[in-house]
Amino acid sequence: MDKIKRGFYIGNKKIGEGEILLQGMIKGDLNNINSIYEEIDLMIDEGADLIRVAVPDKKSIESVEKIVKYSKVPIIADIHFNPLLAILSIEAGVSKIRLNPSNIKKKEDIKKIVDLAKLKNIPIRVGGNIGSIYYEKKTKGGIDDLIESVKREVSLLENLDFHNIVISCKSDDPLDTIKIYENLYKIFSYPLHIGVTATGSDEDGIIKSVIGIGNLLLKGIGDTIRVSLSTESSYEVKIGRKILENLNLRKRDRIEIISCPKCSRCNKNFEKILKEIKENFQDLKIPIKLAVMGCEVNAIGESKNATLGIAMTRGKILFFEKGKMIKSIEEEEIVPFLKKVLEGETINVSE
């Protein structure tokens, strides 16, 4: 699929044309601003382009102001129910607001928000999901109801001559999410924020997110993503970054460790060695591929295919660099030897 999208800026980030923007969401207590700063830094370090913050009450606006001033990436305010919080968040300097269809009821309130968003030149995301249907008294909350909800909210903004709109409409079912966004892509030319909502944590959440987000991105659908997990915000961003990297939609900026799936031929200390390598190097910001292979069947080939490789053959541990076998090393040498190589020391020894 290929479609011309309406592009505009969220702070200093352009959406709708080119790069897929990666979003994270603050999860900490807004009353503990230092911990929020730390959370922001961790998300940015993992690759976040945008950071969203839920604004639960008027008291939290003071924290929103501090967050906007602190963050190196644009801040998005997530607003529900209370139109005043949207107004105050815009005045606090956020770069975008997210509104859910149906839980801000009065058209005059929506107009006040839109008028100020126009004045400040910030976009609005219409963010529908299964939960938002409740406020429209829709008991089934099916795909058609969700899409109609979003269409109605978008029309409210368009009737106010507002067009800097981002659209999302998520389900907790990845297959339903795919169908929803395929329909939205056909209906609208606005940028789409994609993700699967309420996925859970750990494996379940990651699998659902990869199915939904990955499938849509492969079809050219989606301009910004968020992986939603019941876990740390920086981990969500990390998974989102890895999705984009593995789809070649974002350039890798750190080491990629590949390893064999292990079998009965495997070096008996393979898991221990792999764990040590990951602990020492997996977050290193050097864009290379490191292969760690546990037996002789594929070890040499896979190691040659990577920038650096550790091949655990019978009785020998071979080190490869750019397809060339450099030397054999002892097990206890692996981590310190890799450190030397990655720190740029010249290795030109063949044994």
C-alpha positions as CSV (number, residue, x, y, z in Angstrom):
1,M,0.0,0.0,0.0
2,D,1.1,3.6,-0.6
3,K,-0.8,6.6,0.3
4,I,-0.1,10.3,0.7
5,K,-0.5,11.3,4.3
6,R,-1.1,14.7,5.9
7,G,2.1,15.7,7.6
8,F,2.7,18.2,10.4
9,Y,4.9,18.7,13.4
10,I,4.7,17.5,17.0
11,G,7.2,19.8,18.6
12,N,10.3,19.3,16.5
13,K,9.2,15.9,15.2
14,K,7.4,15.6,11.9
15,I,4.6,13.0,11.7
16,G,3.0,11.6,8.6
17,E,6.0,11.7,6.3
18,G,8.9,9.4,6.5
19,E,10.3,8.2,9.9
20,I,8.0,6.1,12.1
21,L,8.0,7.9,15.5
22,L,8.4,5.8,18.7
23,Q,6.3,6.8,21.7
24,G,6.7,6.0,25.4
25,M,4.4,6.8,28.3
26,I,5.3,8.0,31.8
27,K,4.1,5.5,34.4
28,G,5.5,7.0,37.7
29,D,4.0,9.2,40.4
30,L,3.9,12.8,39.1
31,N,4.4,14.0,42.7
32,N,7.9,12.5,42.6
33,I,9.3,14.7,39.8
34,N,12.9,13.4,40.2
35,S,11.8,9.9,39.5
36,I,9.8,11.1,36.5
37,Y,13.0,12.8,35.2
38,E,14.8,9.5,35.5
39,E,12.0,7.7,33.8
40,I,12.1,10.2,30.9
41,D,15.9,9.8,30.5
42,L,15.6,6.0,30.4
43,M,12.9,6.1,27.7
44,I,14.9,8.6,25.6
45,D,18.0,6.4,26.0
46,E,16.0,3.4,24.6
47,G,15.0,5.5,21.6
48,A,11.7,7.3,22.4
49,D,10.9,10.2,20.0
50,L,7.8,11.3,21.9
51,I,6.7,10.9,25.5
52,R,3.1,10.9,26.7
53,V,1.9,11.8,30.2
54,A,-1.6,11.1,31.7
55,V,-3.0,14.3,33.3
56,P,-5.3,13.0,36.0
57,D,-6.1,16.3,37.9
58,K,-5.4,20.0,38.1
59,K,-2.6,19.5,40.7
60,S,-0.6,17.5,38.1
61,I,-0.3,20.5,35.8
62,E,2.6,21.8,37.8
63,S,4.5,18.6,37.1
64,V,3.5,18.7,33.4
65,E,5.1,22.2,33.2
66,K,8.3,20.8,34.7
67,I,8.3,17.8,32.4
68,V,7.9,19.9,29.3
69,K,10.9,22.0,30.3
70,Y,13.0,19.0,31.2
71,S,12.3,16.6,28.4
72,K,14.6,16.6,25.3
73,V,11.7,15.1,23.2
74,P,8.1,16.5,22.7
75,I,5.6,15.8,25.5
76,I,2.0,14.7,24.8
77,A,-0.8,15.2,27.4
78,D,-3.3,12.4,27.7
79,I,-6.7,13.8,28.7
80,H,-9.9,12.2,29.7
81,F,-13.2,13.6,30.9
82,N,-12.0,17.1,32.0
83,P,-11.7,19.7,29.2
84,L,-10.0,22.1,31.6
85,L,-7.0,19.8,31.9
86,A,-6.6,19.9,28.1
87,I,-6.6,23.7,28.2
88,L,-4.1,23.8,31.1
89,S,-1.9,21.2,29.5
90,I,-1.7,23.2,26.3
91,E,-0.9,26.4,28.3
92,A,1.8,24.4,30.1
93,G,3.5,23.8,26.7
94,V,2.8,20.3,25.6
95,S,3.4,19.6,22.0
96,K,0.2,17.5,21.4
97,I,-2.9,16.3,23.3
98,R,-4.7,13.0,23.1
99,L,-8.5,13.0,23.6
100,N,-10.7,10.0,23.8
101,P,-14.0,10.0,21.8
102,S,-17.1,10.4,23.9
103,N,-15.8,11.2,27.3
104,I,-15.7,15.0,26.7
105,K,-19.3,15.6,25.9
106,K,-20.0,19.3,25.3
107,K,-19.2,20.7,21.9
108,E,-18.4,24.1,23.4
109,D,-15.7,22.4,25.5
110,I,-14.2,20.7,22.4
111,K,-14.3,24.1,20.6
112,K,-12.3,25.8,23.4
113,I,-9.7,23.0,23.2
114,V,-9.5,23.3,19.4
115,D,-9.2,27.1,19.4
116,L,-6.3,26.9,21.7
117,A,-4.6,24.1,19.8
118,K,-4.9,26.2,16.7
119,L,-3.4,29.2,18.4
120,K,-0.5,27.1,19.7
121,N,-0.2,25.1,16.5
122,I,-0.3,21.7,18.2
123,P,-2.1,18.5,16.9
124,I,-4.8,16.5,18.6
125,R,-4.9,12.7,18.6
126,V,-8.3,11.2,18.5
127,G,-7.7,8.1,20.5
128,G,-10.4,5.5,20.6
129,N,-10.3,2.0,22.1
130,I,-12.5,-0.7,23.5
131,G,-12.8,1.2,26.8
132,S,-14.0,4.4,25.2
133,I,-17.0,2.7,23.7
134,Y,-18.4,2.3,27.2
135,Y,-19.1,6.0,27.5
136,E,-21.2,5.8,24.3
137,K,-23.3,3.0,25.9
138,K,-22.2,0.5,23.3
139,T,-22.4,-2.9,24.9
140,K,-20.7,-4.9,22.2
141,G,-17.8,-2.5,21.4
142,G,-17.2,-4.2,18.1
143,I,-15.0,-3.0,15.2
144,D,-17.8,-1.1,13.5
145,D,-18.7,0.7,16.7
146,L,-15.1,1.7,17.3
147,I,-14.6,3.0,13.8
148,E,-17.9,5.0,13.9
149,S,-16.8,6.5,17.2
150,V,-13.6,7.8,15.7
151,K,-15.3,9.0,12.6
152,R,-17.7,11.0,14.7
153,E,-15.0,12.6,16.8
154,V,-12.9,13.4,13.7
155,S,-15.9,15.1,12.1
156,L,-16.3,17.3,15.2
157,L,-12.7,18.6,14.8
158,E,-13.0,19.0,11.0
159,N,-16.3,21.0,11.4
160,L,-14.2,23.4,13.5
161,D,-11.7,23.7,10.7
162,F,-9.1,21.7,12.6
163,H,-7.0,19.2,10.6
164,N,-3.8,18.6,12.5
165,I,-5.3,15.3,13.6
166,V,-3.6,12.0,14.5
167,I,-5.9,9.0,14.8
168,S,-5.7,5.8,16.8
169,C,-8.3,3.1,17.5
170,K,-7.0,0.1,19.5
171,S,-8.3,-3.3,20.6
172,D,-6.8,-5.8,23.0
173,D,-7.1,-8.3,20.1
174,P,-4.3,-7.9,17.6
175,L,-6.3,-9.3,14.7
176,D,-9.2,-6.9,15.4
177,T,-6.6,-4.1,15.7
178,I,-5.2,-5.0,12.3
179,K,-8.7,-4.9,10.7
180,I,-9.6,-1.6,12.4
181,Y,-6.4,0.2,11.1
182,E,-6.8,-1.3,7.7
183,N,-10.3,0.4,7.6
184,L,-9.0,3.7,9.1
185,Y,-6.2,3.8,6.5
186,K,-8.8,3.6,3.7
187,I,-11.1,6.2,5.3
188,F,-8.6,8.9,6.4
189,S,-5.4,10.6,5.1
190,Y,-4.4,11.6,8.6
191,P,-1.4,10.1,10.4
192,L,-2.1,6.9,12.4
193,H,-0.8,6.1,15.8
194,I,-0.8,2.3,16.1
195,G,-0.6,-0.3,18.8
196,V,-2.5,-3.0,20.6
197,T,-4.0,-2.0,24.0
198,A,-4.2,-3.8,27.3
199,T,-1.9,-6.6,26.1
200,G,-0.7,-7.6,29.6
201,S,2.9,-8.1,30.5
202,D,5.9,-10.1,29.4
203,E,5.4,-12.7,26.6
204,D,1.7,-12.2,26.0
205,G,2.0,-8.5,25.6
206,I,5.1,-8.7,23.4
207,I,3.6,-11.3,21.1
208,K,0.3,-9.4,20.7
209,S,2.2,-6.2,20.0
210,V,4.5,-7.7,17.5
211,I,1.6,-9.3,15.6
212,G,-0.5,-6.2,15.5
213,I,2.2,-3.5,15.0
214,G,4.5,-5.6,12.8
215,N,1.7,-6.7,10.5
216,L,0.4,-3.1,10.0
217,L,3.9,-1.6,9.4
218,L,4.6,-4.2,6.8
219,K,1.6,-3.0,4.9
220,G,2.8,0.6,5.2
221,I,0.1,1.5,7.8
222,G,1.2,3.5,10.8
223,D,3.2,6.7,11.4
224,T,3.9,6.4,15.2
225,I,3.8,3.4,17.5
226,R,3.6,2.6,21.2
227,V,4.0,-0.9,22.7
228,S,1.6,-1.1,25.7
229,L,2.8,-3.5,28.4
230,S,2.1,-3.8,32.1
231,T,5.8,-3.2,32.8
232,E,8.4,-0.4,32.9
233,S,8.0,2.4,30.4
234,S,11.6,2.1,29.1
235,Y,11.1,-1.6,28.4
236,E,8.0,-0.8,26.3
237,V,10.2,1.7,24.3
238,K,12.9,-0.9,23.9
239,I,10.5,-3.5,22.4
240,G,9.1,-0.8,20.1
241,R,12.6,0.1,18.9
242,K,13.4,-3.5,18.3
243,I,10.3,-4.0,16.2
244,L,11.2,-1.0,14.1
245,E,14.9,-2.1,13.8
246,N,13.9,-5.7,12.7
247,L,11.5,-4.3,10.1
248,N,14.4,-2.0,8.8
249,L,12.3,1.0,9.7
250,R,14.9,2.3,12.1
251,K,18.7,2.2,11.9
252,R,20.3,0.1,14.6
253,D,22.4,2.2,17.0
254,R,23.5,-0.6,19.3
255,I,24.9,-4.1,19.3
256,E,22.7,-6.9,18.0
257,I,23.5,-10.3,19.7
258,I,22.3,-13.3,17.8
259,S,22.7,-16.8,19.3
260,C,21.8,-20.4,18.4
261,P,18.7,-22.1,19.8
262,K,20.8,-24.7,21.6
263,C,20.6,-28.5,21.2
264,S,22.3,-31.6,22.6
265,R,25.4,-30.9,20.6
266,C,25.8,-27.5,22.4
267,N,28.9,-26.5,24.4
268,K,28.0,-27.4,28.0
269,N,28.7,-23.9,29.2
270,F,26.9,-22.1,26.3
271,E,24.1,-20.6,28.4
272,K,26.5,-19.3,31.0
273,I,28.7,-17.7,28.3
274,L,25.7,-16.2,26.5
275,K,24.4,-14.8,29.8
276,E,27.7,-13.2,30.6
277,I,28.0,-11.7,27.1
278,K,24.5,-10.2,27.3
279,E,25.1,-8.8,30.7
280,N,28.2,-7.0,29.5
281,F,27.3,-6.0,26.0
282,Q,23.6,-6.0,25.1
283,D,23.1,-2.3,25.7
284,L,26.3,-1.2,24.1
285,K,25.7,1.6,21.6
286,I,27.8,0.2,18.7
287,P,25.8,-0.9,15.7
288,I,27.3,-4.3,15.0
289,K,26.1,-7.9,14.9
290,L,27.7,-10.3,17.4
291,A,27.1,-14.1,16.9
292,V,27.3,-16.5,19.8
293,M,27.0,-20.0,18.6
294,G,27.1,-23.2,20.7
295,C,28.3,-26.0,18.4
296,E,30.2,-26.7,15.2
297,V,27.2,-27.3,12.9
298,N,26.4,-23.6,12.2
299,A,28.9,-21.9,14.4
300,I,31.6,-21.0,11.9
301,G,29.1,-20.0,9.1
302,E,27.0,-17.8,11.4
303,S,30.0,-16.3,13.1
304,K,31.5,-15.4,9.7
305,N,28.2,-13.8,8.7
306,A,28.3,-11.4,11.7
307,T,30.7,-8.4,12.5
308,L,32.1,-10.4,15.4
309,G,31.5,-14.0,16.3
310,I,32.1,-16.6,19.0
311,A,32.0,-20.1,17.6
312,M,32.1,-22.9,20.3
313,T,33.4,-25.9,18.3
314,R,34.5,-29.2,19.9
315,G,37.3,-28.4,22.2
316,K,37.9,-24.9,20.8
317,I,36.3,-21.5,21.1
318,L,37.0,-19.5,17.9
319,F,36.8,-15.8,17.5
320,F,35.8,-14.3,14.2
321,E,36.1,-10.7,13.0
322,K,34.4,-9.6,9.8
323,G,34.3,-13.1,8.5
324,K,37.9,-13.9,9.3
325,M,38.9,-16.4,12.0
326,I,41.3,-14.4,14.2
327,K,42.3,-16.8,17.0
328,S,41.1,-19.5,19.4
329,I,40.5,-18.4,23.0
330,E,39.8,-19.9,26.3
331,E,36.3,-19.7,27.9
332,E,37.4,-17.3,30.7
333,E,38.9,-15.0,28.0
334,I,35.7,-14.4,26.1
335,V,34.4,-11.4,28.0
336,P,37.7,-9.5,28.5
337,F,38.8,-10.3,25.0
338,L,35.5,-8.9,23.6
339,K,35.9,-5.8,25.7
340,K,39.3,-5.1,24.2
341,V,38.0,-5.6,20.6
342,L,34.9,-3.4,21.2
343,E,37.1,-0.7,22.8
344,G,39.0,-0.5,19.5
345,E,42.2,-2.4,20.2
346,T,43.7,-3.9,17.1
347,I,43.5,-7.7,17.0
348,N,45.8,-9.3,14.4
349,V,46.8,-12.6,15.9
350,S,46.2,-16.0,14.3
351,E,46.7,-19.1,16.4
